[in-house]
Amino acid sequence: MHGTPHIVSDVMTRTVVALGRGATFKEIVKTMQQWKVSAMPVVEGANRVVGVVSEADLLPKEEFRDGDPDRYTQLRRLADLVKAGAVTAEELMTAPAVTVPADASLAQTARIMALHKVKRLPVVGDEGVLVGIVSRSDLLKVFLRDDEDIAEEVRREVVAHVFPNPVEPIRVEVRDGVVRLTGRIPDTTLVPVAARLVRAVEGVVDVDCALMGPRRRPALDPDLPDREITAPPSGVGGAA
């Protein structure tokens, strides 16, 4: 994978098990067990996603199987009681489905999952047609990216643009996804900008920004010691 940011279509699973509206309760359970998934999209027509059935949608049938709930429970959990009596995917599904477009960034997708508290999302193309499925584990695939691949992108997409004329060559080292930048630059106020851009590179775990400004010149500043100007930490703004 090359380039940043990566999008959902780079990591999604393209083989998707889907249900029709008329799929029965037992068919749904059997399919989940067979494919080892916890949720499946419900489609109609030309594979247009209309809902999602998850294990959470199925559990009320077992929970309320052995007795009638009290009045308080009936009022508080009306939606679950309705699902307890459901027998088809159309009755069980959560609709409208929470989906993500194939060209969404991984960061956008992670935010949608967190907001809706779901572990996987149907991926859709034009007119809501199902093209794949993306899970939490798929979003973590970027952290398997090779260190040298990350280093090359940082050099090409960050260092070359932010620091085109460094005082001394900037060295980019990556170990287990942690990027370390060393070297001298004319303007240390750009260090926080560089750190943010490096963190945005897919697969980066953390950034150790040890960039420094130019050396003091005692001949021009006789009252100042000849010392290095260390750039501020990557998470802190301002000049050194």
C-alpha positions as a Markdown table, in Angstrom:
| # | Residue | x | y | z |
|---|---|---|---|---|
| 1 | Met | 0.0 | 0.0 | 0.0 |
| 2 | His | 1.4 | 3.4 | -0.9 |
| 3 | Gly | 0.2 | 6.9 | -0.4 |
| 4 | Thr | -1.7 | 8.6 | 2.5 |
| 5 | Pro | -4.4 | 8.5 | 3.5 |
| 6 | His | -5.4 | 5.0 | 2.7 |
| 7 | Ile | -9.1 | 4.4 | 2.1 |
| 8 | Val | -11.6 | 1.7 | 3.1 |
| 9 | Ser | -11.3 | -0.1 | -0.3 |
| 10 | Asp | -7.6 | -0.8 | 0.5 |
| 11 | Val | -8.4 | -2.9 | 3.6 |
| 12 | Met | -12.0 | -4.1 | 3.3 |
| 13 | Thr | -13.1 | -7.7 | 2.8 |
| 14 | Arg | -14.6 | -8.0 | -0.7 |
| 15 | Thr | -16.3 | -11.4 | -0.2 |
| 16 | Val | -19.4 | -10.5 | 1.9 |
| 17 | Val | -22.1 | -12.8 | 3.2 |
| 18 | Ala | -25.5 | -10.9 | 3.0 |
| 19 | Leu | -29.1 | -11.7 | 3.7 |
| 20 | Gly | -32.3 | -11.1 | 1.9 |
| 21 | Arg | -35.3 | -9.5 | 3.7 |
| 22 | Gly | -37.0 | -12.9 | 4.0 |
| 23 | Ala | -34.2 | -14.8 | 5.6 |
| 24 | Thr | -35.5 | -16.7 | 8.6 |
| 25 | Phe | -34.2 | -16.5 | 12.2 |
| 26 | Lys | -32.7 | -20.0 | 12.0 |
| 27 | Glu | -31.1 | -19.3 | 8.6 |
| 28 | Ile | -29.5 | -16.2 | 10.1 |
| 29 | Val | -28.1 | -18.0 | 13.1 |
| 30 | Lys | -26.8 | -20.8 | 11.0 |
| 31 | Thr | -25.1 | -18.4 | 8.5 |
| 32 | Met | -23.4 | -16.5 | 11.3 |
| 33 | Gln | -22.1 | -19.7 | 12.8 |
| 34 | Gln | -20.9 | -21.0 | 9.4 |
| 35 | Trp | -19.1 | -17.8 | 8.5 |
| 36 | Lys | -18.0 | -16.8 | 12.0 |
| 37 | Val | -19.4 | -13.3 | 11.8 |
| 38 | Ser | -21.4 | -11.3 | 14.4 |
| 39 | Ala | -23.4 | -9.2 | 11.9 |
| 40 | Met | -24.5 | -9.3 | 8.3 |
| 41 | Pro | -26.0 | -6.7 | 5.9 |
| 42 | Val | -29.5 | -7.1 | 4.6 |
| 43 | Val | -29.8 | -6.3 | 0.9 |
| 44 | Glu | -32.6 | -6.0 | -1.7 |
| 45 | Gly | -32.7 | -5.5 | -5.5 |
| 46 | Ala | -29.3 | -5.1 | -7.0 |
| 47 | Asn | -27.5 | -5.7 | -3.6 |
| 48 | Arg | -28.5 | -2.3 | -2.2 |
| 49 | Val | -28.0 | -2.3 | 1.6 |
| 50 | Val | -31.2 | -1.7 | 3.6 |
| 51 | Gly | -30.3 | -2.8 | 7.1 |
| 52 | Val | -28.0 | -4.9 | 9.3 |
| 53 | Val | -28.7 | -7.9 | 11.5 |
| 54 | Ser | -26.4 | -8.5 | 14.4 |
| 55 | Glu | -26.1 | -10.9 | 17.3 |
| 56 | Ala | -27.6 | -8.1 | 19.5 |
| 57 | Asp | -30.7 | -8.2 | 17.3 |
| 58 | Leu | -31.1 | -11.9 | 17.9 |
| 59 | Leu | -30.5 | -12.2 | 21.6 |
| 60 | Pro | -33.9 | -10.7 | 22.8 |
| 61 | Lys | -35.6 | -13.9 | 21.5 |
| 62 | Glu | -33.5 | -16.0 | 24.0 |
| 63 | Glu | -33.7 | -13.4 | 26.8 |
| 64 | Phe | -37.5 | -13.2 | 26.8 |
| 65 | Arg | -38.1 | -16.8 | 25.9 |
| 66 | Asp | -39.1 | -18.1 | 29.3 |
| 67 | Gly | -41.5 | -15.5 | 30.6 |
| 68 | Asp | -43.4 | -12.3 | 30.1 |
| 69 | Pro | -41.6 | -9.1 | 31.2 |
| 70 | Asp | -43.1 | -6.8 | 33.8 |
| 71 | Arg | -44.7 | -3.5 | 32.9 |
| 72 | Tyr | -41.6 | -1.5 | 33.5 |
| 73 | Thr | -39.5 | -3.7 | 31.2 |
| 74 | Gln | -42.2 | -3.6 | 28.6 |
| 75 | Leu | -42.1 | 0.2 | 28.5 |
| 76 | Arg | -38.3 | 0.5 | 28.8 |
| 77 | Arg | -37.4 | -2.1 | 26.2 |
| 78 | Leu | -40.2 | -2.1 | 23.7 |
| 79 | Ala | -37.8 | -2.3 | 20.7 |
| 80 | Asp | -36.2 | -5.5 | 22.1 |
| 81 | Leu | -39.5 | -7.0 | 22.8 |
| 82 | Val | -40.6 | -6.5 | 19.2 |
| 83 | Lys | -37.4 | -8.2 | 18.1 |
| 84 | Ala | -38.0 | -11.1 | 20.5 |
| 85 | Gly | -41.1 | -11.9 | 18.4 |
| 86 | Ala | -39.4 | -11.4 | 15.0 |
| 87 | Val | -38.8 | -14.3 | 12.6 |
| 88 | Thr | -37.3 | -12.7 | 9.5 |
| 89 | Ala | -34.3 | -10.5 | 8.7 |
| 90 | Glu | -36.7 | -7.7 | 7.7 |
| 91 | Glu | -38.2 | -7.7 | 11.2 |
| 92 | Leu | -34.9 | -8.2 | 13.0 |
| 93 | Met | -32.6 | -5.8 | 11.1 |
| 94 | Thr | -31.5 | -2.4 | 12.3 |
| 95 | Ala | -32.5 | 0.1 | 9.7 |
| 96 | Pro | -31.4 | 2.3 | 8.1 |
| 97 | Ala | -28.1 | 0.6 | 8.0 |
| 98 | Val | -24.9 | 2.5 | 9.1 |
| 99 | Thr | -22.6 | 2.2 | 6.1 |
| 100 | Val | -19.4 | 3.7 | 4.9 |
| 101 | Pro | -18.4 | 4.6 | 1.3 |
| 102 | Ala | -15.5 | 2.7 | -0.3 |
| 103 | Asp | -13.5 | 5.9 | -0.6 |
| 104 | Ala | -13.8 | 6.9 | 3.0 |
| 105 | Ser | -10.5 | 7.3 | 4.9 |
| 106 | Leu | -9.6 | 4.9 | 7.7 |
| 107 | Ala | -9.8 | 7.7 | 10.3 |
| 108 | Gln | -13.3 | 8.6 | 9.2 |
| 109 | Thr | -14.4 | 4.9 | 9.3 |
| 110 | Ala | -12.9 | 4.5 | 12.8 |
| 111 | Arg | -14.9 | 7.5 | 14.0 |
| 112 | Ile | -18.1 | 6.1 | 12.6 |
| 113 | Met | -17.6 | 2.8 | 14.3 |
| 114 | Ala | -16.9 | 4.5 | 17.6 |
| 115 | Leu | -19.9 | 6.8 | 17.3 |
| 116 | His | -22.3 | 4.0 | 16.5 |
| 117 | Lys | -20.6 | 1.4 | 18.8 |
| 118 | Val | -20.3 | -1.2 | 16.0 |
| 119 | Lys | -17.5 | -3.7 | 15.2 |
| 120 | Arg | -18.0 | -3.8 | 11.4 |
| 121 | Leu | -19.6 | -1.7 | 8.7 |
| 122 | Pro | -21.0 | -2.6 | 5.2 |
| 123 | Val | -19.0 | -0.8 | 2.5 |
| 124 | Val | -21.1 | 0.7 | -0.3 |
| 125 | Gly | -20.6 | 2.1 | -3.7 |
| 126 | Asp | -22.9 | 4.0 | -6.0 |
| 127 | Glu | -26.6 | 4.1 | -4.9 |
| 128 | Gly | -25.8 | 2.1 | -1.7 |
| 129 | Val | -24.8 | -1.1 | -3.5 |
| 130 | Leu | -22.8 | -3.5 | -1.2 |
| 131 | Val | -19.2 | -3.8 | -2.3 |
| 132 | Gly | -17.5 | -5.1 | 0.9 |
| 133 | Ile | -17.3 | -5.2 | 4.6 |
| 134 | Val | -14.8 | -3.5 | 6.9 |
| 135 | Ser | -14.1 | -4.5 | 10.5 |
| 136 | Arg | -12.0 | -3.1 | 13.4 |
| 137 | Ser | -9.3 | -5.6 | 12.6 |
| 138 | Asp | -9.2 | -4.4 | 9.0 |
| 139 | Leu | -8.5 | -0.8 | 10.2 |
| 140 | Leu | -5.5 | -2.1 | 12.1 |
| 141 | Lys | -3.9 | -3.7 | 9.1 |
| 142 | Val | -2.1 | -0.4 | 8.3 |
| 143 | Phe | 0.1 | -1.0 | 11.4 |
| 144 | Leu | 1.5 | -4.1 | 9.7 |
| 145 | Arg | 3.1 | -1.8 | 7.1 |
| 146 | Asp | 6.9 | -2.2 | 6.6 |
| 147 | Asp | 9.1 | 0.3 | 8.4 |
| 148 | Glu | 11.0 | 1.2 | 5.3 |
| 149 | Asp | 7.8 | 1.8 | 3.4 |
| 150 | Ile | 6.7 | 4.2 | 6.1 |
| 151 | Ala | 10.2 | 5.9 | 6.1 |
| 152 | Glu | 10.1 | 6.4 | 2.4 |
| 153 | Glu | 6.6 | 8.0 | 2.5 |
| 154 | Val | 7.7 | 10.3 | 5.3 |
| 155 | Arg | 10.8 | 11.4 | 3.3 |
| 156 | Arg | 8.8 | 11.9 | 0.1 |
| 157 | Glu | 5.5 | 13.4 | 1.4 |
| 158 | Val | 6.6 | 15.3 | 4.6 |
| 159 | Val | 10.3 | 16.1 | 4.7 |
| 160 | Ala | 10.7 | 17.0 | 1.1 |
| 161 | His | 7.7 | 19.5 | 1.3 |
| 162 | Val | 8.1 | 20.9 | 4.8 |
| 163 | Phe | 11.9 | 21.2 | 4.8 |
| 164 | Pro | 13.1 | 21.6 | 1.2 |
| 165 | Asn | 16.3 | 23.3 | 2.3 |
| 166 | Pro | 17.5 | 21.9 | 5.6 |
| 167 | Val | 20.6 | 23.3 | 7.2 |
| 168 | Glu | 21.9 | 19.7 | 7.5 |
| 169 | Pro | 20.3 | 16.6 | 5.9 |
| 170 | Ile | 17.3 | 15.3 | 7.7 |
| 171 | Arg | 17.5 | 11.6 | 8.7 |
| 172 | Val | 14.3 | 9.5 | 8.9 |
| 173 | Glu | 14.4 | 6.3 | 10.9 |
| 174 | Val | 11.5 | 4.0 | 11.6 |
| 175 | Arg | 11.5 | 1.2 | 14.1 |
| 176 | Asp | 8.3 | -0.8 | 14.9 |
| 177 | Gly | 6.2 | 2.1 | 13.4 |
| 178 | Val | 7.9 | 4.8 | 15.6 |
| 179 | Val | 9.3 | 7.5 | 13.4 |
| 180 | Arg | 12.4 | 9.4 | 14.5 |
| 181 | Leu | 13.5 | 12.6 | 12.7 |
| 182 | Thr | 16.9 | 14.1 | 13.2 |
| 183 | Gly | 18.8 | 16.9 | 11.5 |
| 184 | Arg | 19.0 | 20.7 | 11.4 |
| 185 | Ile | 16.4 | 23.0 | 9.9 |
| 186 | Pro | 16.3 | 26.8 | 9.4 |
| 187 | Asp | 12.9 | 27.3 | 11.2 |
| 188 | Thr | 11.9 | 25.2 | 14.2 |
| 189 | Thr | 8.4 | 26.6 | 14.3 |
| 190 | Leu | 7.6 | 24.1 | 11.5 |
| 191 | Val | 8.5 | 21.1 | 13.8 |
| 192 | Pro | 4.9 | 20.7 | 15.2 |
| 193 | Val | 3.5 | 20.9 | 11.6 |
| 194 | Ala | 5.9 | 18.1 | 10.5 |
| 195 | Ala | 5.1 | 16.0 | 13.5 |
| 196 | Arg | 1.3 | 16.2 | 12.7 |
| 197 | Leu | 1.9 | 15.3 | 9.1 |
| 198 | Val | 4.1 | 12.3 | 10.1 |
| 199 | Arg | 1.4 | 11.1 | 12.5 |
| 200 | Ala | -1.1 | 11.2 | 9.6 |
| 201 | Val | 1.0 | 8.7 | 7.6 |
| 202 | Glu | -0.8 | 5.4 | 7.7 |
| 203 | Gly | 1.0 | 2.8 | 9.9 |
| 204 | Val | 2.8 | 5.4 | 12.1 |
| 205 | Val | 2.6 | 4.4 | 15.8 |
| 206 | Asp | 4.3 | 7.5 | 17.2 |
| 207 | Val | 6.8 | 10.3 | 16.3 |
| 208 | Asp | 10.1 | 11.2 | 18.0 |
| 209 | Cys | 10.9 | 14.6 | 16.5 |
| 210 | Ala | 14.5 | 15.5 | 17.4 |
| 211 | Leu | 15.0 | 18.2 | 14.8 |
| 212 | Met | 17.2 | 21.2 | 15.8 |
| 213 | Gly | 17.7 | 24.7 | 14.6 |
| 214 | Pro | 20.9 | 26.2 | 13.2 |
| 215 | Arg | 24.0 | 26.5 | 15.5 |
| 216 | Arg | 24.6 | 29.8 | 17.2 |
| 217 | Arg | 27.5 | 31.8 | 15.7 |
| 218 | Pro | 29.6 | 33.3 | 18.5 |
| 219 | Ala | 31.4 | 35.5 | 16.1 |
| 220 | Leu | 28.2 | 37.3 | 15.4 |
| 221 | Asp | 26.7 | 36.9 | 18.9 |
| 222 | Pro | 29.8 | 37.1 | 21.2 |
| 223 | Asp | 27.7 | 37.1 | 24.4 |
| 224 | Leu | 25.9 | 33.8 | 23.5 |
| 225 | Pro | 27.4 | 30.4 | 24.0 |
| 226 | Asp | 27.9 | 28.2 | 20.9 |
| 227 | Arg | 25.2 | 25.7 | 21.6 |
| 228 | Glu | 22.5 | 23.8 | 19.7 |
| 229 | Ile | 18.9 | 25.0 | 19.6 |
| 230 | Thr | 16.7 | 22.0 | 20.2 |
| 231 | Ala | 13.4 | 22.0 | 18.5 |
| 232 | Pro | 10.2 | 21.9 | 20.7 |
| 233 | Pro | 8.6 | 18.5 | 21.4 |
| 234 | Ser | 6.4 | 17.2 | 18.6 |
| 235 | Gly | 3.3 | 17.8 | 20.5 |
| 236 | Val | 4.1 | 21.4 | 21.5 |
| 237 | Gly | 3.8 | 24.5 | 19.2 |
| 238 | Gly | 6.0 | 27.6 | 19.2 |
| 239 | Ala | 9.6 | 28.4 | 18.3 |
| 240 | Ala | 12.7 | 27.1 | 20.0 |
